[in-house]
Amino acid sequence: MKKKISAIISFSLLLSMVFLSGCGCKPQVPNYEVSLEVWGLFDDSDTMAKVISEYKKRNPVIKDIQYKKMTVDSYENDLRDALATGNGPDIFLIHNSWLAKHQDKLFPAPDSVITPKQVQDTFVDVVSQDFVKDSKIFALPLSVDSLALYFNKGLLNQAGFSSPPRTWAEFDDAVTRMTKVDSFGNIVQSGAAMGASSDASPGDGKINRATDILTAIMMQAGAQMNDTKTNLATFAEFTDASLAGKNPISPGQAALAYYTKFSNRSNKEYSWNSSMHNSVDSFIEGQTAMTIDYSWLIPKIQSKAPKMNLGISTLPQNIDKSGKGVNLNFANYWGYAVSKNKTAKADSASGGSGKTPATNEQRTGEAWNFIRYLTMPPVASQGLPRPPATKESADYDPAAEYATTQKKPAARRDLVGVQRNDLLLAPFAEGNIIAKSWSQPDNLAVEKIFDDMIENVALKNADPKDAIDNAEKSVNLLIKK
């Protein structure tokens, strides 16, 4: 009897050891393989090479990941056509303003991969605002960009300024003191590229990202760009209905009048006209002291004007002398999304491997696993089939490396904290913390409407109220289509 009991105990212990050790086998991997195709815009394939290589080591389900750099000008049409036929990419970039018009093509992240709370805690606020809807995550970014003030330190120093303007009142003063006009009324040196549209022909006073600059000023002034319930545009209205009829102009109208005054010869802040080069070239050539733009302009200036004493500061804010006002910036960026449907390819089955083709649900899940690995901190991907083989692999953070090597403003809060110490990227990092956007039916169509609004005031002497009222009506027509 004792021998029997001893044998039973020994057998039980053996079973327990087998169960706990998993038979000494490797962690079980799903019996399917999937190849992913990623479409990007601004990064070359070598930028993604290490990420893809490291990820395939961690996830043997992935047979291959192909990255394709697409052409910006035709990207949206190419993407739309490819997705319509079921032959588009598995993962692709969408602009932060595209969710309204492309949501039906996107597969949201499964809760098992990432949750809205994690997005809110990990990324700057505007990411949740743009890419999370009805508690579903539709895209995640590697980088977020916001507006900043570029200035020529040499020209500011000559005008007696020890630091760049922090408010619009200080900006006005700097523009007035740095703009030089000859006896014929020609602008010899512009204090700032402000007041015109971004729709002019190259060299005809075009201001890069003019509509974004105007939108930021409108939002800082207190304009509500659209109604969150109806989604209709409201940027021409009074934010507080009780002020209608009491205030002479709405916040949006005041912002439009402010922006266009820089191209009005009768204003003391007059500093721009259609005879100027476009804002980027004029600044690089040293003919303009200040311009407002995104971080992409840094390498262009460094390449074309390496000797410029370049300074970058935060976007001026609508703050009065008592410190009251709104700290706000405008975001313009891209996020990686997953296609809802895709025609299965024959090579998914990987002949001879015994693997089965991935289902659409498995494909979308694996696509989101890769986006999580690409954009989130390493801890978020601890549950991948294979643990990291080395400490270097365990510590590898694709988003952190991307921000460092590509010199792009970070989207994650932890990385924004690091970039606040970067001389050139700090203004954009700080801008990302307070950046906002608004729901647009079609960003390119809205940009054209805003450009027309600016030109109607700046070139055709239209009343700012009429111009902004007409722009609001035009945007709402787009929304109602």
C-alpha positions in Angstrom: 0.0 0.0 0.0 2.8 2.4 0.9 4.5 1.7 -2.5 1.2 2.4 -4.3 0.7 5.7 -2.4 4.3 6.7 -3.1 3.9 5.9 -6.8 0.7 8.0 -7.0 2.4 10.9 -5.3 5.4 10.7 -7.6 3.1 10.5 -10.7 1.1 13.5 -9.5 4.3 15.5 -8.9 5.5 14.6 -12.4 2.2 15.8 -14.0 2.4 19.1 -12.1 6.0 19.6 -13.3 5.0 18.9 -16.9 2.0 21.2 -16.7 4.0 24.1 -15.1 7.0 23.7 -17.4 4.9 23.4 -20.6 6.7 20.2 -21.4 9.9 22.2 -21.8 8.5 23.4 -25.2 8.6 27.0 -26.5 5.5 29.1 -25.8 2.6 28.0 -28.1 2.3 30.1 -31.2 -1.0 30.4 -33.2 -1.0 28.1 -36.2 -1.3 30.8 -38.9 1.0 33.2 -40.7 0.3 36.7 -42.0 2.2 39.1 -44.2 1.5 42.8 -43.6 1.9 45.7 -46.0 2.4 49.1 -44.6 2.0 52.4 -46.5 3.9 55.4 -45.3 4.6 58.9 -46.7 7.6 60.7 -45.3 10.0 58.0 -44.1 12.2 55.8 -46.3 12.1 52.0 -46.0 15.4 52.0 -44.0 13.7 54.0 -41.3 11.4 51.1 -40.6 13.9 48.3 -41.3 15.1 47.8 -37.7 11.5 48.0 -36.3 10.4 45.3 -38.7 13.4 43.1 -38.0 13.0 43.3 -34.2 9.3 42.7 -34.3 9.5 39.6 -36.5 11.9 38.1 -33.8 9.2 38.7 -31.2 6.2 37.5 -33.2 6.8 34.4 -35.4 3.2 34.7 -36.7 4.5 37.5 -38.9 5.8 36.0 -42.1 6.8 39.4 -43.6 6.2 43.1 -43.3 6.6 45.2 -46.4 6.9 49.0 -46.1 6.1 51.2 -49.1 6.8 54.9 -49.2 4.0 56.6 -51.2 3.7 59.8 -53.1 2.1 62.6 -51.0 0.2 64.3 -53.9 -1.7 61.3 -55.0 -1.8 59.4 -51.7 -5.4 59.8 -50.7 -6.7 58.8 -54.1 -4.3 55.9 -54.4 -5.3 54.7 -50.9 -9.1 55.1 -51.6 -8.8 53.1 -54.9 -6.7 50.3 -53.3 -9.0 49.9 -50.3 -12.1 49.8 -52.6 -10.7 46.8 -54.5 -9.6 44.9 -51.3 -6.0 45.0 -52.4 -4.9 47.9 -50.3 -2.4 47.9 -47.4 -3.0 46.3 -44.1 -1.6 49.4 -42.2 -1.5 52.9 -43.6 -1.2 56.5 -42.5 -4.3 58.7 -42.1 -4.2 62.5 -41.5 -5.5 63.6 -38.1 -8.4 65.3 -39.9 -9.5 62.2 -41.9 -11.5 60.1 -39.5 -14.8 61.6 -40.4 -14.5 60.8 -44.1 -12.6 57.5 -43.9 -13.9 55.8 -40.7 -15.9 53.2 -42.6 -12.7 51.8 -44.1 -10.9 51.4 -40.8 -10.8 48.5 -38.3 -10.6 49.8 -34.7 -8.1 48.4 -32.2 -9.4 45.4 -30.2 -9.6 46.1 -26.5 -7.3 43.1 -26.0 -4.5 45.1 -27.8 -5.0 48.6 -26.5 -7.7 50.6 -24.7 -8.8 54.2 -25.0 -7.7 54.8 -21.4 -4.2 53.7 -22.4 -4.2 56.0 -25.3 -5.3 58.9 -23.1 -2.6 58.2 -20.5 0.2 57.6 -23.1 -0.3 60.2 -25.8 -0.9 64.0 -25.8 -4.5 64.9 -25.6 -5.1 65.7 -29.2 -4.5 62.1 -30.2 -7.6 60.9 -28.3 -9.5 63.9 -29.7 -8.7 62.9 -33.3 -8.4 59.1 -33.3 -10.7 57.8 -30.5 -14.4 57.9 -31.3 -17.2 56.1 -29.4 -14.6 54.4 -27.2 -12.9 52.9 -30.3 -9.3 53.6 -31.3 -8.9 54.1 -35.1 -5.2 55.2 -35.4 -2.1 55.9 -33.4 0.8 58.3 -34.3 4.6 58.1 -34.1 4.8 61.9 -34.1 2.6 64.9 -33.5 3.4 68.3 -35.0 2.2 71.7 -33.9 3.0 75.3 -34.8 6.0 77.3 -33.6 7.5 80.7 -34.2 10.7 80.7 -36.4 12.8 83.8 -36.0 16.0 85.2 -37.3 18.0 86.0 -34.2 20.2 88.4 -36.0 17.3 90.6 -37.2 15.6 90.5 -33.7 18.9 91.5 -32.1 19.3 94.4 -34.5 15.8 95.6 -33.6 16.7 95.6 -29.9 14.8 92.4 -28.9 16.5 90.1 -26.4 13.9 87.4 -26.7 11.1 86.4 -29.2 7.5 87.5 -28.7 5.4 85.3 -26.4 2.1 87.0 -26.9 0.3 88.5 -30.0 0.7 92.0 -28.5 4.4 91.5 -28.3 4.3 90.0 -31.8 2.7 93.2 -33.1 5.3 95.3 -31.6 8.1 93.2 -33.0 6.6 93.2 -36.5 6.2 97.0 -36.4 9.8 97.6 -35.4 11.3 95.1 -37.8 9.4 95.9 -41.0 11.2 98.2 -43.3 9.3 100.0 -46.1 11.1 102.2 -48.7 9.9 105.6 -50.1 7.9 103.8 -52.8 6.0 101.7 -50.3 7.8 98.5 -51.1 8.6 96.2 -48.2 12.3 95.8 -48.0 12.3 93.7 -44.9 9.2 92.0 -43.5 8.7 91.7 -39.7 6.6 88.5 -40.2 5.0 86.4 -42.9 1.3 87.0 -42.0 -1.8 88.2 -43.6 -2.1 86.3 -46.9 -3.4 82.9 -47.9 -1.6 79.7 -48.7 -3.4 79.4 -52.1 -1.3 82.0 -54.0 1.0 81.0 -56.8 4.6 80.3 -55.7 6.4 83.6 -55.3 3.2 85.6 -55.1 3.1 86.2 -51.3 2.0 82.6 -50.5 2.2 81.9 -46.7 2.8 78.3 -46.0 0.1 76.8 -43.6 -1.8 80.1 -43.5 -5.1 78.4 -42.8 -3.6 76.5 -39.8 -2.2 79.7 -38.4 -5.5 81.5 -38.7 -7.3 78.5 -37.2 -5.0 78.6 -34.2 -5.6 82.3 -33.7 -9.4 81.7 -34.0 -9.3 79.0 -31.4 -7.1 81.1 -29.1 -9.6 83.9 -29.4 -12.4 81.6 -28.1 -14.0 80.5 -31.4 -15.8 77.2 -31.2 -14.9 75.6 -34.5 -17.8 73.2 -34.6 -20.7 72.0 -32.4 -19.8 68.7 -30.8 -23.4 67.5 -30.9 -24.4 68.4 -34.4 -20.8 68.5 -35.8 -21.8 71.6 -37.8 -19.3 74.4 -38.2 -19.8 77.3 -35.7 -16.5 79.3 -36.0 -18.4 82.4 -37.1 -20.7 82.4 -34.1 -20.4 83.8 -30.6 -19.0 81.3 -28.2 -21.3 82.6 -25.5 -24.7 83.2 -27.0 -25.5 85.8 -24.3 -22.8 88.1 -25.8 -24.4 88.2 -29.3 -25.6 91.7 -30.0 -23.5 93.1 -27.1 -20.0 92.4 -28.6 -19.4 94.1 -32.0 -17.6 91.0 -33.4 -17.4 87.3 -32.7 -14.1 85.7 -31.7 -13.7 84.1 -35.1 -14.3 87.4 -36.9 -11.9 89.2 -34.6 -9.2 86.5 -35.4 -9.7 86.9 -39.1 -9.5 90.7 -38.9 -6.3 90.3 -36.8 -4.6 87.9 -39.2 -5.4 89.9 -42.4 -4.3 93.3 -40.9 -0.7 92.4 -41.7 -1.4 92.7 -45.4 -3.4 95.9 -45.0 -1.3 99.0 -46.0 -3.3 101.2 -43.7 -2.3 99.3 -40.6 0.9 100.0 -38.7 1.6 96.3 -38.6 1.6 96.1 -42.4 4.4 93.7 -43.3 3.3 91.5 -46.3 1.9 91.7 -49.8 1.7 89.7 -53.0 5.0 90.9 -54.3 6.9 89.0 -51.6 8.4 85.6 -52.1 6.5 82.7 -50.5 6.9 82.7 -46.7 9.5 79.9 -46.5 11.8 81.3 -49.2 11.5 84.8 -47.9 12.5 83.7 -44.4 15.4 81.5 -45.7 16.6 84.5 -47.8 16.7 86.7 -44.7 14.0 89.1 -46.1 11.5 88.1 -43.4 12.3 88.1 -39.6 9.6 85.7 -38.4 7.4 83.0 -39.8 5.1 80.4 -38.2 5.3 76.8 -39.3 5.8 73.1 -38.4 8.9 71.2 -37.5 9.5 69.9 -41.1 10.9 73.4 -41.9 14.0 72.9 -39.6 16.1 70.7 -42.0 15.2 72.8 -45.0 16.4 76.0 -43.3 19.6 74.2 -42.0 20.2 73.0 -45.6 19.6 76.2 -47.5 20.7 78.8 -44.9 23.3 77.0 -42.7 24.8 80.3 -41.5 21.4 81.7 -40.3 21.3 82.4 -36.6 18.0 80.5 -36.3 15.7 80.6 -33.3 12.5 78.7 -32.7 10.0 79.7 -30.0 6.5 78.6 -28.9 3.5 80.0 -30.9 2.5 83.4 -29.5 -0.5 83.2 -27.3 -3.6 85.3 -26.7 -2.6 86.4 -23.2 -3.2 89.9 -21.8 -0.9 91.8 -19.4 -2.6 90.3 -16.4 -1.8 86.8 -17.6 -5.4 85.9 -18.6 -6.1 84.1 -21.8 -6.0 80.7 -23.6 -2.9 78.7 -24.1 -3.5 76.7 -27.2 -1.8 75.4 -30.4 -3.0 73.6 -33.5 -2.0 70.1 -34.5 -1.2 68.7 -37.9 0.0 65.1 -38.0 -0.6 61.5 -39.2 -1.4 58.2 -37.5 -1.2 54.5 -38.5 -4.6 52.8 -39.1 -5.7 49.3 -40.1 -7.8 48.5 -43.1 -11.2 46.9 -42.3 -11.2 44.4 -45.1 -8.6 42.9 -47.5 -8.7 40.2 -50.0 -6.7 37.2 -48.7 -3.6 36.4 -50.7 -2.5 32.9 -51.5 1.0 33.2 -50.0 -0.5 33.7 -46.6 -0.6 29.9 -46.2 3.1 29.6 -46.6 3.4 26.3 -48.5 4.9 23.4 -46.6 4.9 25.1 -43.3 1.7 23.6 -42.1 0.4 27.1 -41.3 -3.2 28.1 -42.2 -4.1 31.4 -43.9 -4.9 34.1 -41.4 -8.6 35.1 -41.2 -9.5 38.8 -41.5 -9.9 39.0 -37.8 -6.5 37.5 -37.2 -5.0 39.9 -39.8 -6.4 43.0 -38.2 -5.4 41.8 -34.8 -1.8 41.3 -35.9 -1.8 44.6 -37.7 -2.8 46.3 -34.5 -0.2 44.4 -32.5 2.5 45.8 -34.8 1.1 49.4 -34.4 1.2 49.0 -30.7 4.8 47.8 -30.8 5.7 50.7 -33.1 4.1 53.5 -31.1 3.6 52.5 -27.5 6.3 52.0 -24.8 8.0 48.6 -24.7 6.0 47.4 -21.7 2.8 47.5 -23.8 4.2 44.6 -26.0 5.3 42.3 -23.2 2.6 39.8 -24.2 4.1 39.0 -27.7 4.6 35.2 -28.4 8.4 35.4 -27.9 10.1 37.3 -25.1 13.0 39.6 -26.0 16.2 37.6 -26.4 18.5 40.3 -25.1 18.3 43.4 -22.8 18.8 45.6 -25.9 15.8 44.0 -27.5 13.8 44.3 -24.2 14.7 48.0 -24.0 14.1 48.8 -27.7 11.6 51.5 -28.1 10.8 52.2 -31.8 8.9 55.5 -31.1 11.8 56.8 -28.9 14.4 55.9 -31.5 12.2 57.4 -34.3 11.9 60.7 -32.4 15.7 60.8 -31.8 17.0 59.8 -35.2 14.4 61.5 -37.4 14.3 64.6 -35.1 10.5 64.6 -35.1 8.3 66.0 -32.3 7.0 63.1 -30.1 3.4 62.0 -29.7 3.9 60.2 -26.4 3.9 62.2 -23.1 7.1 60.5 -21.8 9.0 61.4 -24.9 7.6 65.0 -25.0 9.1 65.4 -21.5 12.5 64.4 -22.9 12.2 66.7 -25.9 11.5 69.7 -23.7 15.3 69.9 -23.2 16.0 69.9 -27.0 16.9 73.4 -28.2 15.1 73.0 -31.6 12.3 70.6 -30.8 11.3 72.0 -27.4 8.8 74.6 -28.8 7.0 71.8 -30.7 7.0 69.5 -27.7 5.4 72.2 -25.6 3.0 73.0 -28.4 1.9 69.3 -28.6 0.9 69.4 -24.9 -1.7 72.2 -25.6 -2.5 71.3 -29.2 -6.1 70.9 -30.4 -7.8 70.3 -33.8 -11.3 70.2 -35.0 -13.6 67.8 -36.9 -13.5 68.6 -40.7 -15.6 66.9 -43.4 -12.7 67.3 -45.9 -9.5 69.0 -44.9 -8.4 70.0 -48.4 -11.9 71.5 -49.2 -11.9 73.3 -45.8 -8.4 74.7 -46.5 -9.6 76.1 -49.8 -12.6 77.7 -48.2 -10.4 79.3 -45.5 -7.9 80.5 -48.2 -10.8 82.1 -50.1 -12.0 83.7 -46.8 -8.5 85.2 -46.2 -8.2 86.5 -49.8 -11.7 88.0 -49.8 -10.6 90.2 -46.9 -6.9 90.8 -47.8 -7.3 91.3 -51.5 -10.9 92.1 -52.2 -11.6 94.3 -49.1 -14.5 92.2 -48.0 -15.9 92.8 -44.6 -14.5 90.1 -42.2 -18.0 89.3 -40.9 -19.3 88.6 -44.4 -16.2 86.6 -45.2 -16.4 84.4 -42.2 -20.2 83.9 -42.4 -19.8 82.8 -46.0 -17.0 80.4 -45.1 -19.0 78.8 -42.3 -21.9 78.3 -44.7 -19.6 76.7 -47.2 -18.2 74.3 -44.6 -21.6 73.3 -43.5 -22.6 72.5 -47.0 -19.8 70.0 -47.1 -20.8 68.5 -43.8 -24.5 68.1 -45.0 -23.5 66.3 -48.2 
